[in-house]
Amino acid sequence: MKTAQYRWSRSLGWKPDLPNAGIDGQQIVFAFGARPLLQDGKLVAELRDHFKAGPVIGCSTSGEIVGDEVVDDSLVATAVGFDHIGVRTACASVADAQSSYAVGAELARQLSDPALRHVFVLSDGLNVNGSDLARGLASGVAEGVSITGGLSGDASNFAETWVIDDQGAGPRRVAAVGLYGEHLRVGYASMGGWEPFGPVRTITRAKGNVLYELDGRSALDLYKTYLGDHANQLPSSALLFPIVVTEAPGGQGVVRTVLSVDEQEQSMTFAGDIPQGGTAQLMKTNVDDLVDGATAAAEASLSGLGDARPDLALLVSCVGRKLVMKQRIEEEVEAIRDVFGADTKIAGFYSYGELCPFSQGEECRLHNQTMTITAFAEV
């Protein structure tokens, strides 16, 4: 596997300059950048002009990851050339959250092949049910095919998110990359670093990814009580206090953060399912615990690579972690670099949701507030 990385900033332009040709082998370019830069269209067009041998896919972000740095208002492009691994892309439009399962199934149909080993998916971050999207993808691929990825971001604005696919770049899109062949090794892990606090409450009214009531009380009203002065900054302030939900008492919990609120309906819309009859509990964290979570994710992701070392690691971390860590945000990517070493190319973005199984071999789930890592090696 060969990799090359490029970053565009307003002060310096492309560094290094884009080459006139791509890199050897079956090629793909992953591009992560601020939404206004994707909307402008110029930079994406430049990438397509310079890397004609393969597709460019990517998304808008709440911060870009390049090496062991976290940057904003930039575009980071990582070109990858495989010697023995096949690459195919798929794309679809997502009208609303209710169509998420069908969109996932359609992407799986486009990528289906006996040689398929892994799917990396990038989705609209505001108009999708990530849980249904993951289930739809899983429904159409063979057992043993792993799925990871993330939901695109929009800083902390929650206004509109964009995805780059074969058709261009725009909102309400989902793009996926299929990787094929026995020479591929993939390791993945998703870890948080948050801890629950306060009472465990029963989800007494919910539908899909919309929460209405906890313990028979307006969930939005209850949430505002805990947020206090932060309630005026909803939905972005909800990133500081996510909830952990379980389908049944004692079950495996997943973290959820708010995408939007509806004052008239007194409801809260999340990136993934909120199971009626399950439980919910608020969560909190600190910087050191988040860094420990990132380290644990890096170490766990190596387990899927056997004795290989990662050539490339794609990181999808939640914007909520960025808001908590503030000027210390680079500590979590530096911790990952310490685990992988200097030879692994690292790229990624801060997201509105992360897609990854709980552990190797399990089905893909939507997570929030995690550092999710997908590590690739070609053997």
Backbone hydrogen bonds, N-H to C=O, Kabsch-Sander energy under -0.5 kcal/mol:
donor,donor_aa,acceptor,acceptor_aa,energy
2,K,81,G,-2.9
4,A,79,A,-2.1
6,Y,77,A,-2.9
7,R,15,K,-2.0
8,W,75,L,-2.9
9,S,13,G,-1.4
13,G,9,S,-2.7
15,K,7,R,-2.5
26,Q,82,F,-1.9
28,I,80,V,-2.0
29,V,55,P,-2.3
30,F,78,T,-2.4
31,A,29,V,-0.5
31,A,57,I,-2.3
32,F,76,V,-2.4
33,G,59,C,-1.9
34,A,74,S,-1.8
37,L,34,A,-0.9
38,L,34,A,-1.4
39,Q,35,R,-2.6
40,D,36,P,-1.8
41,G,37,L,-1.0
45,A,41,G,-2.0
46,E,42,K,-2.0
47,L,43,L,-2.1
48,R,44,V,-2.2
49,D,45,A,-2.1
50,H,46,E,-1.9
51,F,47,L,-2.1
54,G,51,F,-0.7
57,I,29,V,-2.6
58,G,164,I,-1.6
59,C,31,A,-1.5
60,S,162,W,-2.6
61,T,33,G,-1.2
62,S,63,G,-0.5
62,S,350,Y,-2.3
64,E,71,V,-3.1
65,I,348,G,-2.6
66,V,69,E,-2.1
67,G,346,I,-2.6
69,E,66,V,-1.9
71,V,64,E,-2.8
75,L,8,W,-1.8
76,V,32,F,-2.9
77,A,6,Y,-3.1
77,A,75,L,-0.5
78,T,30,F,-2.7
79,A,4,A,-2.9
79,A,77,A,-0.5
80,V,28,I,-3.0
81,G,2,K,-3.1
82,F,26,Q,-2.6
86,G,180,Y,-2.0
88,R,178,G,-2.0
90,A,176,A,-2.3
92,A,174,V,-2.0
94,V,172,R,-2.2
95,A,93,S,-0.5
99,S,96,D,-1.4
100,S,97,A,-1.6
103,V,99,S,-2.1
104,G,100,S,-2.4
105,A,101,Y,-2.5
106,E,102,A,-2.2
107,L,103,V,-2.3
108,A,104,G,-2.2
109,R,105,A,-2.1
110,Q,106,E,-2.1
111,L,107,L,-1.7
112,S,108,A,-1.4
116,L,113,D,-1.9
117,R,179,L,-2.9
118,H,179,L,-1.5
119,V,146,S,-2.3
120,F,177,V,-2.4
121,V,119,V,-0.5
121,V,148,T,-2.4
122,L,175,A,-3.2
123,S,150,G,-2.1
124,D,173,R,-1.5
130,G,128,V,-0.8
130,G,271,A,-2.9
133,L,129,N,-2.4
134,A,130,G,-2.2
135,R,131,S,-2.1
136,G,132,D,-2.7
137,L,133,L,-2.2
138,A,134,A,-2.5
139,S,135,R,-1.8
140,G,136,G,-0.6
140,G,137,L,-1.3
141,V,138,A,-0.8
145,V,142,A,-1.9
146,S,117,R,-1.7
146,S,144,G,-0.6
148,T,119,V,-2.3
149,G,355,L,-1.9
150,G,121,V,-2.1
151,L,353,G,-2.9
152,S,123,S,-3.4
153,G,60,S,-2.2
154,D,155,A,-0.8
155,A,61,T,-1.7
157,N,154,D,-2.7
158,F,154,D,-0.6
163,V,170,G,-2.5
164,I,58,G,-2.4
165,D,163,V,-0.5
165,D,168,G,-2.7
168,G,165,D,-1.5
170,G,163,V,-1.8
174,V,92,A,-2.4
175,A,122,L,-3.0
176,A,90,A,-2.6
177,V,120,F,-2.6
178,G,88,R,-3.7
179,L,118,H,-2.6
180,Y,86,G,-2.3
181,G,115,A,-2.4
184,L,181,G,-1.3
185,R,377,A,-2.5
187,G,375,A,-2.6
189,A,373,I,-1.7
191,M,371,M,-2.0
195,E,284,K,-2.9
197,F,282,L,-2.4
201,R,199,P,-0.5
201,R,280,A,-2.9
203,I,278,G,-2.7
204,T,202,T,-1.2
204,T,213,E,-0.8
205,R,213,E,-1.5
207,K,210,V,-2.5
210,V,207,K,-2.1
211,L,209,N,-0.5
211,L,268,M,-3.1
212,Y,205,R,-2.5
213,E,205,R,-2.1
214,L,217,R,-2.5
215,D,202,T,-2.8
217,R,214,L,-2.0
219,A,212,Y,-2.8
220,L,266,Q,-0.8
222,L,218,S,-2.3
223,Y,219,A,-2.7
224,K,220,L,-2.4
225,T,221,D,-1.5
226,Y,222,L,-1.4
227,L,223,Y,-2.1
228,G,224,K,-2.1
230,H,227,L,-1.9
231,A,228,G,-1.7
232,N,229,D,-1.2
233,Q,230,H,-1.9
234,L,231,A,-1.4
236,S,233,Q,-0.7
237,S,233,Q,-1.5
238,A,235,P,-1.3
239,L,236,S,-1.7
240,L,237,S,-1.6
241,F,238,A,-1.1
243,I,256,R,-2.4
244,V,281,Q,-2.7
245,V,243,I,-0.5
245,V,254,V,-2.9
246,T,279,T,-1.8
251,G,248,A,-2.5
254,V,245,V,-2.3
256,R,243,I,-3.2
259,L,269,T,-3.5
260,S,269,T,-1.5
262,D,267,S,-2.4
263,E,261,V,-0.5
266,Q,262,D,-1.3
267,S,262,D,-1.7
268,M,211,L,-2.2
269,T,260,S,-2.9
270,F,209,N,-3.2
271,A,257,T,-1.0
274,I,208,G,-2.7
276,Q,274,I,-0.5
277,G,203,I,-3.2
278,G,275,P,-2.2
279,T,246,T,-1.9
280,A,201,R,-2.5
281,Q,244,V,-1.4
282,L,197,F,-0.5
283,M,242,P,-2.0
284,K,195,E,-2.4
290,L,286,N,-1.8
291,V,287,V,-2.4
292,D,288,D,-2.3
293,G,289,D,-1.9
294,A,290,L,-2.0
295,T,291,V,-2.3
296,A,292,D,-2.3
297,A,293,G,-2.0
298,A,294,A,-2.1
299,E,295,T,-2.3
300,A,296,A,-2.4
301,S,297,A,-2.1
302,L,298,A,-1.0
303,S,300,A,-1.3
304,G,301,S,-1.2
305,L,302,L,-1.7
306,G,303,S,-0.6
308,A,305,L,-2.1
311,D,376,F,-2.7
312,L,376,F,-1.7
313,A,345,K,-2.6
314,L,374,T,-2.6
315,L,313,A,-0.6
315,L,347,A,-2.9
316,V,372,T,-2.9
317,S,349,F,-2.1
318,C,370,T,-1.4
319,V,351,S,-2.4
321,R,318,C,-1.0
322,K,318,C,-1.1
323,L,319,V,-2.0
324,V,320,G,-1.7
325,M,321,R,-2.7
326,K,322,K,-2.1
328,R,325,M,-2.5
329,I,326,K,-1.9
331,E,328,R,-1.9
332,E,329,I,-1.4
333,V,329,I,-0.6
334,E,330,E,-2.5
335,A,331,E,-1.8
336,I,332,E,-1.2
337,R,333,V,-2.3
338,D,334,E,-2.0
339,V,335,A,-1.2
340,F,336,I,-2.4
341,G,337,R,-3.0
344,T,341,G,-0.9
345,K,311,D,-2.4
347,A,313,A,-2.1
348,G,65,I,-1.5
349,F,315,L,-2.0
350,Y,63,G,-2.5
351,S,317,S,-2.7
352,Y,151,L,-2.1
353,G,151,L,-0.6
354,E,367,H,-2.8
355,L,149,G,-2.5
356,C,354,E,-0.5
356,C,365,R,-2.4
358,F,363,E,-0.6
362,E,359,S,-2.0
365,R,356,C,-1.4
367,H,354,E,-3.3
371,M,191,M,-3.0
372,T,316,V,-2.6
372,T,370,T,-0.6
373,I,189,A,-2.7
374,T,314,L,-2.1
375,A,187,G,-3.6
376,F,312,L,-3.3
377,A,185,R,-2.2
379,V,183,H,-2.8
379,V,377,A,-0.5
